[in-house]
Structure formats: structure tokens, C-alpha cells
Amino acid sequence: MTEATSAPTPAPELPDRLSVDPRSPHHLAAVFERDIGIRFNDKERHDVEEYCISEGWVKVPAGKTLDRKGKPLLLTLKGKVEAFYK
């Protein structure tokens, strides 16, 4: 008899660049099956829309300002970026 193992599926490795927007070429749906944390300049941020670790930037909404398509206007902040699973 073969024993069925129900080991949890390992999480995919976090990419160097990731976007929340499903229309972006940098969006990976498999990564969003788990909670992701972003640490920017040694502080955890909860409002990051996109990040790039190698280039050292994150994109965050500029308050409640919207662009002409109704999406949040994003600001690019430069610094030390770390991504991790919670």
C-alpha cells in the first residue's frame, strides 16, 4: 500500500520584480496565493503596488489621487527593498 502524503505545496520563489496589477507583465498569480510582505528601508510597507529588488525601488499610491483611467497615481520611491512571505 502506498501512503498518501499531504505535504504543503512549497511557495514559489519571490521574483526580483513583482506587480499587483494583473495586466502587468510582472504579475505572477501563483505568488499571490500567500501573503507577501515588503520591507522598504528597514520598515514594513503595506501599500506597495510594485517593487524591484535589484533596482531598489517600490511604487506606492500618491494618496487618493487618481490618473485619467481611474487607477491610483503611483510614486516611485528608491531605497533598500526586501520581499518575504508572511
PyMOL Python script that loads the backbone (N, CA, C, O; Angstrom):
from pymol import cmd

cmd.read_pdbstr("""\
ATOM      1  N   MET A   1       0.823  -1.180   0.000  1.00  0.00           N
ATOM      2  CA  MET A   1       0.000   0.000   0.000  1.00  0.00           C
ATOM      3  C   MET A   1       0.870   1.249   0.000  1.00  0.00           C
ATOM      4  O   MET A   1       1.883   1.324   0.696  1.00  0.00           O
ATOM      5  N   THR A   2       0.460   2.207  -0.783  1.00  0.00           N
ATOM      6  CA  THR A   2       1.187   3.458  -0.848  1.00  0.00           C
ATOM      7  C   THR A   2       0.512   4.473   0.060  1.00  0.00           C
ATOM      8  O   THR A   2      -0.702   4.670   0.007  1.00  0.00           O
ATOM      9  N   GLU A   3       1.311   5.100   0.879  1.00  0.00           N
ATOM     10  CA  GLU A   3       0.767   6.077   1.806  1.00  0.00           C
ATOM     11  C   GLU A   3       0.727   7.450   1.135  1.00  0.00           C
ATOM     12  O   GLU A   3       1.741   7.920   0.618  1.00  0.00           O
ATOM     13  N   ALA A   4      -0.420   8.078   1.143  1.00  0.00           N
ATOM     14  CA  ALA A   4      -0.566   9.409   0.531  1.00  0.00           C
ATOM     15  C   ALA A   4      -0.047  10.458   1.503  1.00  0.00           C
ATOM     16  O   ALA A   4      -0.456  10.515   2.663  1.00  0.00           O
ATOM     17  N   THR A   5       0.850  11.273   1.010  1.00  0.00           N
ATOM     18  CA  THR A   5       1.375  12.353   1.848  1.00  0.00           C
ATOM     19  C   THR A   5       0.721  13.656   1.425  1.00  0.00           C
ATOM     20  O   THR A   5       0.588  13.944   0.235  1.00  0.00           O
ATOM     21  N   SER A   6       0.325  14.422   2.392  1.00  0.00           N
ATOM     22  CA  SER A   6      -0.301  15.707   2.102  1.00  0.00           C
ATOM     23  C   SER A   6       0.637  16.834   2.532  1.00  0.00           C
ATOM     24  O   SER A   6       0.288  17.679   3.355  1.00  0.00           O
ATOM     25  N   ALA A   7       1.827  16.820   1.955  1.00  0.00           N
ATOM     26  CA  ALA A   7       2.792  17.871   2.261  1.00  0.00           C
ATOM     27  C   ALA A   7       2.321  19.171   1.619  1.00  0.00           C
ATOM     28  O   ALA A   7       1.811  19.160   0.499  1.00  0.00           O
ATOM     29  N   PRO A   8       2.486  20.282   2.314  1.00  0.00           N
ATOM     30  CA  PRO A   8       2.069  21.560   1.737  1.00  0.00           C
ATOM     31  C   PRO A   8       2.904  21.887   0.500  1.00  0.00           C
ATOM     32  O   PRO A   8       4.095  21.583   0.437  1.00  0.00           O
ATOM     33  N   THR A   9       2.263  22.503  -0.466  1.00  0.00           N
ATOM     34  CA  THR A   9       2.957  22.887  -1.686  1.00  0.00           C
ATOM     35  C   THR A   9       3.953  23.991  -1.351  1.00  0.00           C
ATOM     36  O   THR A   9       3.589  24.978  -0.712  1.00  0.00           O
ATOM     37  N   PRO A  10       5.207  23.836  -1.774  1.00  0.00           N
ATOM     38  CA  PRO A  10       6.174  24.893  -1.471  1.00  0.00           C
ATOM     39  C   PRO A  10       5.823  26.177  -2.232  1.00  0.00           C
ATOM     40  O   PRO A  10       5.365  26.132  -3.374  1.00  0.00           O
ATOM     41  N   ALA A  11       6.044  27.293  -1.592  1.00  0.00           N
ATOM     42  CA  ALA A  11       5.735  28.578  -2.208  1.00  0.00           C
ATOM     43  C   ALA A  11       6.754  28.862  -3.310  1.00  0.00           C
ATOM     44  O   ALA A  11       7.936  28.550  -3.158  1.00  0.00           O
ATOM     45  N   PRO A  12       6.303  29.451  -4.418  1.00  0.00           N
ATOM     46  CA  PRO A  12       7.264  29.803  -5.462  1.00  0.00           C
ATOM     47  C   PRO A  12       8.212  30.882  -4.952  1.00  0.00           C
ATOM     48  O   PRO A  12       7.856  31.692  -4.096  1.00  0.00           O
ATOM     49  N   GLU A  13       9.406  30.875  -5.487  1.00  0.00           N
ATOM     50  CA  GLU A  13      10.396  31.871  -5.070  1.00  0.00           C
ATOM     51  C   GLU A  13       9.915  33.260  -5.488  1.00  0.00           C
ATOM     52  O   GLU A  13       9.375  33.435  -6.580  1.00  0.00           O
ATOM     53  N   LEU A  14      10.114  34.233  -4.620  1.00  0.00           N
ATOM     54  CA  LEU A  14       9.687  35.591  -4.941  1.00  0.00           C
ATOM     55  C   LEU A  14      10.575  36.157  -6.042  1.00  0.00           C
ATOM     56  O   LEU A  14      11.800  36.070  -5.952  1.00  0.00           O
ATOM     57  N   PRO A  15       9.971  36.739  -7.088  1.00  0.00           N
ATOM     58  CA  PRO A  15      10.754  37.274  -8.194  1.00  0.00           C
ATOM     59  C   PRO A  15      11.442  38.581  -7.827  1.00  0.00           C
ATOM     60  O   PRO A  15      11.123  39.204  -6.815  1.00  0.00           O
ATOM     61  N   ASP A  16      12.390  38.984  -8.665  1.00  0.00           N
ATOM     62  CA  ASP A  16      13.106  40.240  -8.468  1.00  0.00           C
ATOM     63  C   ASP A  16      12.163  41.424  -8.639  1.00  0.00           C
ATOM     64  O   ASP A  16      12.302  42.441  -7.960  1.00  0.00           O
ATOM     65  N   ARG A  17      11.197  41.285  -9.558  1.00  0.00           N
ATOM     66  CA  ARG A  17      10.236  42.366  -9.809  1.00  0.00           C
ATOM     67  C   ARG A  17       8.835  41.775  -9.818  1.00  0.00           C
ATOM     68  O   ARG A  17       8.593  40.744 -10.445  1.00  0.00           O
ATOM     69  N   LEU A  18       7.910  42.434  -9.117  1.00  0.00           N
ATOM     70  CA  LEU A  18       6.549  41.918  -8.998  1.00  0.00           C
ATOM     71  C   LEU A  18       5.564  43.075  -8.957  1.00  0.00           C
ATOM     72  O   LEU A  18       5.827  44.115  -8.354  1.00  0.00           O
ATOM     73  N   SER A  19       4.410  42.872  -9.618  1.00  0.00           N
ATOM     74  CA  SER A  19       3.365  43.891  -9.657  1.00  0.00           C
ATOM     75  C   SER A  19       2.043  43.303  -9.187  1.00  0.00           C
ATOM     76  O   SER A  19       1.768  42.124  -9.412  1.00  0.00           O
ATOM     77  N   VAL A  20       1.227  44.120  -8.537  1.00  0.00           N
ATOM     78  CA  VAL A  20      -0.093  43.718  -8.079  1.00  0.00           C
ATOM     79  C   VAL A  20      -1.089  43.728  -9.241  1.00  0.00           C
ATOM     80  O   VAL A  20      -2.054  42.963  -9.234  1.00  0.00           O
ATOM     81  N   ASP A  21      -0.864  44.584 -10.234  1.00  0.00           N
ATOM     82  CA  ASP A  21      -1.771  44.752 -11.368  1.00  0.00           C
ATOM     83  C   ASP A  21      -1.757  43.514 -12.270  1.00  0.00           C
ATOM     84  O   ASP A  21      -0.711  43.177 -12.825  1.00  0.00           O
ATOM     85  N   PRO A  22      -2.905  42.824 -12.430  1.00  0.00           N
ATOM     86  CA  PRO A  22      -2.941  41.612 -13.257  1.00  0.00           C
ATOM     87  C   PRO A  22      -2.649  41.860 -14.735  1.00  0.00           C
ATOM     88  O   PRO A  22      -2.338  40.914 -15.459  1.00  0.00           O
ATOM     89  N   ARG A  23      -2.739  43.091 -15.197  1.00  0.00           N
ATOM     90  CA  ARG A  23      -2.431  43.390 -16.602  1.00  0.00           C
ATOM     91  C   ARG A  23      -0.948  43.606 -16.847  1.00  0.00           C
ATOM     92  O   ARG A  23      -0.522  43.693 -17.998  1.00  0.00           O
ATOM     93  N   SER A  24      -0.167  43.693 -15.806  1.00  0.00           N
ATOM     94  CA  SER A  24       1.271  43.927 -15.930  1.00  0.00           C
ATOM     95  C   SER A  24       1.998  42.641 -16.334  1.00  0.00           C
ATOM     96  O   SER A  24       1.603  41.553 -15.915  1.00  0.00           O
ATOM     97  N   PRO A  25       3.056  42.754 -17.142  1.00  0.00           N
ATOM     98  CA  PRO A  25       3.850  41.557 -17.471  1.00  0.00           C
ATOM     99  C   PRO A  25       4.631  41.028 -16.264  1.00  0.00           C
ATOM    100  O   PRO A  25       5.171  39.923 -16.321  1.00  0.00           O
ATOM    101  N   HIS A  26       4.699  41.795 -15.184  1.00  0.00           N
ATOM    102  CA  HIS A  26       5.427  41.402 -13.976  1.00  0.00           C
ATOM    103  C   HIS A  26       4.499  40.847 -12.898  1.00  0.00           C
ATOM    104  O   HIS A  26       4.901  40.730 -11.741  1.00  0.00           O
ATOM    105  N   HIS A  27       3.267  40.505 -13.261  1.00  0.00           N
ATOM    106  CA  HIS A  27       2.299  39.941 -12.316  1.00  0.00           C
ATOM    107  C   HIS A  27       2.366  38.414 -12.385  1.00  0.00           C
ATOM    108  O   HIS A  27       2.246  37.837 -13.466  1.00  0.00           O
ATOM    109  N   LEU A  28       2.557  37.762 -11.243  1.00  0.00           N
ATOM    110  CA  LEU A  28       2.567  36.299 -11.157  1.00  0.00           C
ATOM    111  C   LEU A  28       1.493  35.880 -10.160  1.00  0.00           C
ATOM    112  O   LEU A  28       1.659  36.065  -8.954  1.00  0.00           O
ATOM    113  N   ALA A  29       0.401  35.320 -10.654  1.00  0.00           N
ATOM    114  CA  ALA A  29      -0.732  34.969  -9.801  1.00  0.00           C
ATOM    115  C   ALA A  29      -0.363  33.929  -8.749  1.00  0.00           C
ATOM    116  O   ALA A  29      -0.889  33.976  -7.637  1.00  0.00           O
ATOM    117  N   ALA A  30       0.528  32.990  -9.070  1.00  0.00           N
ATOM    118  CA  ALA A  30       0.902  31.939  -8.127  1.00  0.00           C
ATOM    119  C   ALA A  30       1.547  32.501  -6.865  1.00  0.00           C
ATOM    120  O   ALA A  30       1.405  31.920  -5.788  1.00  0.00           O
ATOM    121  N   VAL A  31       2.241  33.605  -6.981  1.00  0.00           N
ATOM    122  CA  VAL A  31       2.912  34.224  -5.832  1.00  0.00           C
ATOM    123  C   VAL A  31       1.883  34.801  -4.862  1.00  0.00           C
ATOM    124  O   VAL A  31       2.104  34.798  -3.651  1.00  0.00           O
ATOM    125  N   PHE A  32       0.752  35.301  -5.390  1.00  0.00           N
ATOM    126  CA  PHE A  32      -0.244  35.965  -4.553  1.00  0.00           C
ATOM    127  C   PHE A  32      -1.172  34.998  -3.823  1.00  0.00           C
ATOM    128  O   PHE A  32      -2.106  35.434  -3.150  1.00  0.00           O
ATOM    129  N   GLU A  33      -0.931  33.696  -3.945  1.00  0.00           N
ATOM    130  CA  GLU A  33      -1.716  32.724  -3.187  1.00  0.00           C
ATOM    131  C   GLU A  33      -1.356  32.768  -1.702  1.00  0.00           C
ATOM    132  O   GLU A  33      -2.113  32.279  -0.864  1.00  0.00           O
ATOM    133  N   ARG A  34      -0.230  33.337  -1.385  1.00  0.00           N
ATOM    134  CA  ARG A  34       0.214  33.530   0.005  1.00  0.00           C
ATOM    135  C   ARG A  34       0.392  35.018   0.271  1.00  0.00           C
ATOM    136  O   ARG A  34       0.507  35.811  -0.663  1.00  0.00           O
ATOM    137  N   ASP A  35       0.413  35.395   1.548  1.00  0.00           N
ATOM    138  CA  ASP A  35       0.631  36.797   1.907  1.00  0.00           C
ATOM    139  C   ASP A  35       2.099  37.151   1.699  1.00  0.00           C
ATOM    140  O   ASP A  35       2.998  36.392   2.060  1.00  0.00           O
ATOM    141  N   ILE A  36       2.317  38.315   1.112  1.00  0.00           N
ATOM    142  CA  ILE A  36       3.663  38.796   0.837  1.00  0.00           C
ATOM    143  C   ILE A  36       3.907  40.050   1.662  1.00  0.00           C
ATOM    144  O   ILE A  36       3.019  40.891   1.802  1.00  0.00           O
ATOM    145  N   GLY A  37       5.101  40.171   2.202  1.00  0.00           N
ATOM    146  CA  GLY A  37       5.482  41.373   2.925  1.00  0.00           C
ATOM    147  C   GLY A  37       6.603  42.075   2.187  1.00  0.00           C
ATOM    148  O   GLY A  37       7.451  41.430   1.571  1.00  0.00           O
ATOM    149  N   ILE A  38       6.605  43.397   2.247  1.00  0.00           N
ATOM    150  CA  ILE A  38       7.650  44.207   1.628  1.00  0.00           C
ATOM    151  C   ILE A  38       8.272  45.074   2.715  1.00  0.00           C
ATOM    152  O   ILE A  38       7.573  45.805   3.417  1.00  0.00           O
ATOM    153  N   ARG A  39       9.581  44.985   2.844  1.00  0.00           N
ATOM    154  CA  ARG A  39      10.312  45.830   3.786  1.00  0.00           C
ATOM    155  C   ARG A  39      11.091  46.835   2.940  1.00  0.00           C
ATOM    156  O   ARG A  39      11.936  46.452   2.131  1.00  0.00           O
ATOM    157  N   PHE A  40      10.802  48.122   3.134  1.00  0.00           N
ATOM    158  CA  PHE A  40      11.453  49.194   2.383  1.00  0.00           C
ATOM    159  C   PHE A  40      12.215  50.068   3.368  1.00  0.00           C
ATOM    160  O   PHE A  40      11.625  50.649   4.279  1.00  0.00           O
ATOM    161  N   ASN A  41      13.518  50.160   3.183  1.00  0.00           N
ATOM    162  CA  ASN A  41      14.400  50.898   4.099  1.00  0.00           C
ATOM    163  C   ASN A  41      14.171  50.466   5.548  1.00  0.00           C
ATOM    164  O   ASN A  41      14.031  51.297   6.446  1.00  0.00           O
ATOM    165  N   ASP A  42      14.137  49.157   5.754  1.00  0.00           N
ATOM    166  CA  ASP A  42      14.006  48.516   7.064  1.00  0.00           C
ATOM    167  C   ASP A  42      12.674  48.783   7.779  1.00  0.00           C
ATOM    168  O   ASP A  42      12.581  48.593   8.991  1.00  0.00           O
ATOM    169  N   LYS A  43      11.643  49.223   7.042  1.00  0.00           N
ATOM    170  CA  LYS A  43      10.298  49.388   7.599  1.00  0.00           C
ATOM    171  C   LYS A  43       9.322  48.634   6.704  1.00  0.00           C
ATOM    172  O   LYS A  43       9.392  48.731   5.479  1.00  0.00           O
ATOM    173  N   GLU A  44       8.411  47.882   7.321  1.00  0.00           N
ATOM    174  CA  GLU A  44       7.438  47.121   6.543  1.00  0.00           C
ATOM    175  C   GLU A  44       6.372  48.066   5.983  1.00  0.00           C
ATOM    176  O   GLU A  44       5.812  48.889   6.708  1.00  0.00           O
ATOM    177  N   ARG A  45       6.101  47.933   4.671  1.00  0.00           N
ATOM    178  CA  ARG A  45       5.099  48.756   3.992  1.00  0.00           C
ATOM    179  C   ARG A  45       3.945  47.864   3.566  1.00  0.00           C
ATOM    180  O   ARG A  45       4.152  46.722   3.158  1.00  0.00           O
ATOM    181  N   HIS A  46       2.724  48.391   3.662  1.00  0.00           N
ATOM    182  CA  HIS A  46       1.537  47.630   3.297  1.00  0.00           C
ATOM    183  C   HIS A  46       0.842  48.201   2.066  1.00  0.00           C
ATOM    184  O   HIS A  46      -0.201  47.693   1.656  1.00  0.00           O
ATOM    185  N   ASP A  47       1.412  49.257   1.469  1.00  0.00           N
ATOM    186  CA  ASP A  47       0.760  49.929   0.342  1.00  0.00           C
ATOM    187  C   ASP A  47       1.533  49.807  -0.970  1.00  0.00           C
ATOM    188  O   ASP A  47       1.299  50.593  -1.888  1.00  0.00           O
ATOM    189  N   VAL A  48       2.440  48.851  -1.081  1.00  0.00           N
ATOM    190  CA  VAL A  48       3.282  48.713  -2.267  1.00  0.00           C
ATOM    191  C   VAL A  48       2.489  48.064  -3.402  1.00  0.00           C
ATOM    192  O   VAL A  48       1.893  47.001  -3.224  1.00  0.00           O
ATOM    193  N   GLU A  49       2.486  48.712  -4.572  1.00  0.00           N
ATOM    194  CA  GLU A  49       1.804  48.198  -5.763  1.00  0.00           C
ATOM    195  C   GLU A  49       2.760  47.406  -6.654  1.00  0.00           C
ATOM    196  O   GLU A  49       2.343  46.463  -7.326  1.00  0.00           O
ATOM    197  N   GLU A  50       4.033  47.782  -6.664  1.00  0.00           N
ATOM    198  CA  GLU A  50       5.042  47.117  -7.493  1.00  0.00           C
ATOM    199  C   GLU A  50       6.399  47.340  -6.840  1.00  0.00           C
ATOM    200  O   GLU A  50       6.626  48.356  -6.183  1.00  0.00           O
ATOM    201  N   TYR A  51       7.309  46.368  -7.031  1.00  0.00           N
ATOM    202  CA  TYR A  51       8.656  46.531  -6.487  1.00  0.00           C
ATOM    203  C   TYR A  51       9.682  45.917  -7.422  1.00  0.00           C
ATOM    204  O   TYR A  51       9.355  45.077  -8.261  1.00  0.00           O
ATOM    205  N   CYS A  52      10.928  46.349  -7.267  1.00  0.00           N
ATOM    206  CA  CYS A  52      12.067  45.755  -7.965  1.00  0.00           C
ATOM    207  C   CYS A  52      13.230  45.747  -6.980  1.00  0.00           C
ATOM    208  O   CYS A  52      13.713  46.800  -6.564  1.00  0.00           O
ATOM    209  N   ILE A  53      13.667  44.563  -6.618  1.00  0.00           N
ATOM    210  CA  ILE A  53      14.727  44.437  -5.617  1.00  0.00           C
ATOM    211  C   ILE A  53      16.078  44.871  -6.179  1.00  0.00           C
ATOM    212  O   ILE A  53      16.801  45.624  -5.527  1.00  0.00           O
ATOM    213  N   SER A  54      16.430  44.405  -7.386  1.00  0.00           N
ATOM    214  CA  SER A  54      17.752  44.694  -7.942  1.00  0.00           C
ATOM    215  C   SER A  54      17.954  46.176  -8.247  1.00  0.00           C
ATOM    216  O   SER A  54      19.063  46.692  -8.102  1.00  0.00           O
ATOM    217  N   GLU A  55      16.884  46.869  -8.673  1.00  0.00           N
ATOM    218  CA  GLU A  55      16.997  48.295  -8.973  1.00  0.00           C
ATOM    219  C   GLU A  55      16.728  49.155  -7.740  1.00  0.00           C
ATOM    220  O   GLU A  55      17.033  50.348  -7.752  1.00  0.00           O
ATOM    221  N   GLY A  56      16.162  48.576  -6.674  1.00  0.00           N
ATOM    222  CA  GLY A  56      15.955  49.279  -5.408  1.00  0.00           C
ATOM    223  C   GLY A  56      14.858  50.323  -5.437  1.00  0.00           C
ATOM    224  O   GLY A  56      15.089  51.471  -5.058  1.00  0.00           O
ATOM    225  N   TRP A  57      13.654  49.944  -5.885  1.00  0.00           N
ATOM    226  CA  TRP A  57      12.536  50.878  -5.862  1.00  0.00           C
ATOM    227  C   TRP A  57      11.230  50.162  -5.586  1.00  0.00           C
ATOM    228  O   TRP A  57      11.093  48.959  -5.807  1.00  0.00           O
ATOM    229  N   VAL A  58      10.265  50.944  -5.093  1.00  0.00           N
ATOM    230  CA  VAL A  58       8.886  50.483  -4.908  1.00  0.00           C
ATOM    231  C   VAL A  58       7.972  51.562  -5.474  1.00  0.00           C
ATOM    232  O   VAL A  58       8.333  52.737  -5.524  1.00  0.00           O
ATOM    233  N   LYS A  59       6.781  51.142  -5.899  1.00  0.00           N
ATOM    234  CA  LYS A  59       5.768  52.089  -6.354  1.00  0.00           C
ATOM    235  C   LYS A  59       4.605  52.035  -5.381  1.00  0.00           C
ATOM    236  O   LYS A  59       4.062  50.966  -5.101  1.00  0.00           O
ATOM    237  N   VAL A  60       4.228  53.204  -4.866  1.00  0.00           N
ATOM    238  CA  VAL A  60       3.146  53.315  -3.888  1.00  0.00           C
ATOM    239  C   VAL A  60       2.149  54.364  -4.368  1.00  0.00           C
ATOM    240  O   VAL A  60       2.530  55.280  -5.097  1.00  0.00           O
ATOM    241  N   PRO A  61       0.865  54.247  -3.970  1.00  0.00           N
ATOM    242  CA  PRO A  61      -0.127  55.249  -4.376  1.00  0.00           C
ATOM    243  C   PRO A  61       0.164  56.611  -3.747  1.00  0.00           C
ATOM    244  O   PRO A  61       0.644  56.710  -2.618  1.00  0.00           O
ATOM    245  N   ALA A  62      -0.146  57.665  -4.524  1.00  0.00           N
ATOM    246  CA  ALA A  62       0.040  59.043  -4.057  1.00  0.00           C
ATOM    247  C   ALA A  62      -1.262  59.523  -3.428  1.00  0.00           C
ATOM    248  O   ALA A  62      -2.009  60.281  -4.045  1.00  0.00           O
ATOM    249  N   GLY A  63      -1.531  59.088  -2.216  1.00  0.00           N
ATOM    250  CA  GLY A  63      -2.768  59.481  -1.527  1.00  0.00           C
ATOM    251  C   GLY A  63      -3.994  58.950  -2.248  1.00  0.00           C
ATOM    252  O   GLY A  63      -4.033  57.785  -2.645  1.00  0.00           O
ATOM    253  N   LYS A  64      -4.990  59.801  -2.416  1.00  0.00           N
ATOM    254  CA  LYS A  64      -6.226  59.393  -3.094  1.00  0.00           C
ATOM    255  C   LYS A  64      -6.262  59.865  -4.538  1.00  0.00           C
ATOM    256  O   LYS A  64      -7.299  59.766  -5.195  1.00  0.00           O
ATOM    257  N   THR A  65      -5.134  60.381  -5.046  1.00  0.00           N
ATOM    258  CA  THR A  65      -5.064  60.901  -6.399  1.00  0.00           C
ATOM    259  C   THR A  65      -5.193  59.776  -7.420  1.00  0.00           C
ATOM    260  O   THR A  65      -4.550  58.734  -7.295  1.00  0.00           O
ATOM    261  N   LEU A  66      -6.037  59.997  -8.437  1.00  0.00           N
ATOM    262  CA  LEU A  66      -6.244  59.006  -9.488  1.00  0.00           C
ATOM    263  C   LEU A  66      -5.738  59.541 -10.820  1.00  0.00           C
ATOM    264  O   LEU A  66      -5.744  60.749 -11.055  1.00  0.00           O
ATOM    265  N   ASP A  67      -5.294  58.625 -11.700  1.00  0.00           N
ATOM    266  CA  ASP A  67      -4.906  59.045 -13.035  1.00  0.00           C
ATOM    267  C   ASP A  67      -6.146  59.131 -13.916  1.00  0.00           C
ATOM    268  O   ASP A  67      -7.256  58.922 -13.428  1.00  0.00           O
ATOM    269  N   ARG A  68      -5.985  59.431 -15.184  1.00  0.00           N
ATOM    270  CA  ARG A  68      -7.145  59.640 -16.062  1.00  0.00           C
ATOM    271  C   ARG A  68      -7.936  58.367 -16.337  1.00  0.00           C
ATOM    272  O   ARG A  68      -9.060  58.435 -16.833  1.00  0.00           O
ATOM    273  N   LYS A  69      -7.364  57.211 -16.023  1.00  0.00           N
ATOM    274  CA  LYS A  69      -8.071  55.942 -16.204  1.00  0.00           C
ATOM    275  C   LYS A  69      -8.732  55.463 -14.911  1.00  0.00           C
ATOM    276  O   LYS A  69      -9.331  54.388 -14.879  1.00  0.00           O
ATOM    277  N   GLY A  70      -8.625  56.256 -13.853  1.00  0.00           N
ATOM    278  CA  GLY A  70      -9.264  55.915 -12.582  1.00  0.00           C
ATOM    279  C   GLY A  70      -8.427  55.030 -11.678  1.00  0.00           C
ATOM    280  O   GLY A  70      -8.914  54.556 -10.652  1.00  0.00           O
ATOM    281  N   LYS A  71      -7.166  54.798 -12.050  1.00  0.00           N
ATOM    282  CA  LYS A  71      -6.273  53.994 -11.218  1.00  0.00           C
ATOM    283  C   LYS A  71      -5.458  54.931 -10.332  1.00  0.00           C
ATOM    284  O   LYS A  71      -5.253  56.089 -10.696  1.00  0.00           O
ATOM    285  N   PRO A  72      -4.986  54.458  -9.175  1.00  0.00           N
ATOM    286  CA  PRO A  72      -4.190  55.325  -8.294  1.00  0.00           C
ATOM    287  C   PRO A  72      -2.910  55.811  -8.983  1.00  0.00           C
ATOM    288  O   PRO A  72      -2.236  55.053  -9.679  1.00  0.00           O
ATOM    289  N   LEU A  73      -2.597  57.073  -8.774  1.00  0.00           N
ATOM    290  CA  LEU A  73      -1.357  57.639  -9.277  1.00  0.00           C
ATOM    291  C   LEU A  73      -0.232  57.108  -8.395  1.00  0.00           C
ATOM    292  O   LEU A  73      -0.310  57.192  -7.169  1.00  0.00           O
ATOM    293  N   LEU A  74       0.813  56.563  -9.013  1.00  0.00           N
ATOM    294  CA  LEU A  74       1.880  55.911  -8.252  1.00  0.00           C
ATOM    295  C   LEU A  74       3.142  56.765  -8.193  1.00  0.00           C
ATOM    296  O   LEU A  74       3.536  57.397  -9.173  1.00  0.00           O
ATOM    297  N   LEU A  75       3.759  56.767  -7.026  1.00  0.00           N
ATOM    298  CA  LEU A  75       5.058  57.409  -6.824  1.00  0.00           C
ATOM    299  C   LEU A  75       6.124  56.327  -6.733  1.00  0.00           C
ATOM    300  O   LEU A  75       5.888  55.266  -6.155  1.00  0.00           O
ATOM    301  N   THR A  76       7.285  56.589  -7.296  1.00  0.00           N
ATOM    302  CA  THR A  76       8.405  55.653  -7.206  1.00  0.00           C
ATOM    303  C   THR A  76       9.343  56.137  -6.111  1.00  0.00           C
ATOM    304  O   THR A  76       9.836  57.264  -6.152  1.00  0.00           O
ATOM    305  N   LEU A  77       9.584  55.268  -5.132  1.00  0.00           N
ATOM    306  CA  LEU A  77      10.490  55.574  -4.027  1.00  0.00           C
ATOM    307  C   LEU A  77      11.712  54.681  -4.159  1.00  0.00           C
ATOM    308  O   LEU A  77      11.579  53.484  -4.413  1.00  0.00           O
ATOM    309  N   LYS A  78      12.895  55.245  -3.992  1.00  0.00           N
ATOM    310  CA  LYS A  78      14.120  54.471  -4.117  1.00  0.00           C
ATOM    311  C   LYS A  78      14.728  54.205  -2.753  1.00  0.00           C
ATOM    312  O   LYS A  78      14.720  55.060  -1.867  1.00  0.00           O
ATOM    313  N   GLY A  79      15.263  52.976  -2.603  1.00  0.00           N
ATOM    314  CA  GLY A  79      15.891  52.588  -1.351  1.00  0.00           C
ATOM    315  C   GLY A  79      16.135  51.089  -1.321  1.00  0.00           C
ATOM    316  O   GLY A  79      16.130  50.423  -2.355  1.00  0.00           O
ATOM    317  N   LYS A  80      16.343  50.579  -0.137  1.00  0.00           N
ATOM    318  CA  LYS A  80      16.608  49.151   0.057  1.00  0.00           C
ATOM    319  C   LYS A  80      15.278  48.395   0.120  1.00  0.00           C
ATOM    320  O   LYS A  80      14.418  48.716   0.940  1.00  0.00           O
ATOM    321  N   VAL A  81      15.109  47.376  -0.760  1.00  0.00           N
ATOM    322  CA  VAL A  81      13.846  46.643  -0.861  1.00  0.00           C
ATOM    323  C   VAL A  81      14.075  45.179  -0.511  1.00  0.00           C
ATOM    324  O   VAL A  81      15.013  44.559  -1.013  1.00  0.00           O
ATOM    325  N   GLU A  82      13.225  44.622   0.347  1.00  0.00           N
ATOM    326  CA  GLU A  82      13.249  43.198   0.688  1.00  0.00           C
ATOM    327  C   GLU A  82      11.826  42.668   0.583  1.00  0.00           C
ATOM    328  O   GLU A  82      10.884  43.301   1.059  1.00  0.00           O
ATOM    329  N   ALA A  83      11.674  41.501  -0.043  1.00  0.00           N
ATOM    330  CA  ALA A  83      10.361  40.864  -0.155  1.00  0.00           C
ATOM    331  C   ALA A  83      10.418  39.529   0.588  1.00  0.00           C
ATOM    332  O   ALA A  83      11.437  38.839   0.560  1.00  0.00           O
ATOM    333  N   PHE A  84       9.309  39.170   1.255  1.00  0.00           N
ATOM    334  CA  PHE A  84       9.293  37.932   2.025  1.00  0.00           C
ATOM    335  C   PHE A  84       7.866  37.433   2.140  1.00  0.00           C
ATOM    336  O   PHE A  84       6.915  38.202   1.993  1.00  0.00           O
ATOM    337  N   TYR A  85       7.721  36.145   2.404  1.00  0.00           N
ATOM    338  CA  TYR A  85       6.406  35.562   2.687  1.00  0.00           C
ATOM    339  C   TYR A  85       6.122  35.728   4.163  1.00  0.00           C
ATOM    340  O   TYR A  85       7.013  35.547   4.993  1.00  0.00           O
ATOM    341  N   LYS A  86       4.896  36.069   4.498  1.00  0.00           N
ATOM    342  CA  LYS A  86       4.496  36.225   5.904  1.00  0.00           C
ATOM    343  C   LYS A  86       4.166  34.884   6.501  1.00  0.00           C
ATOM    344  O   LYS A  86       3.808  34.803   7.676  1.00  0.00           O
TER     345      LYS A  86
END
""", "prot")
cmd.dss("prot")
cmd.show_as("cartoon", "prot")
cmd.util.cbc("prot")
cmd.orient("prot")
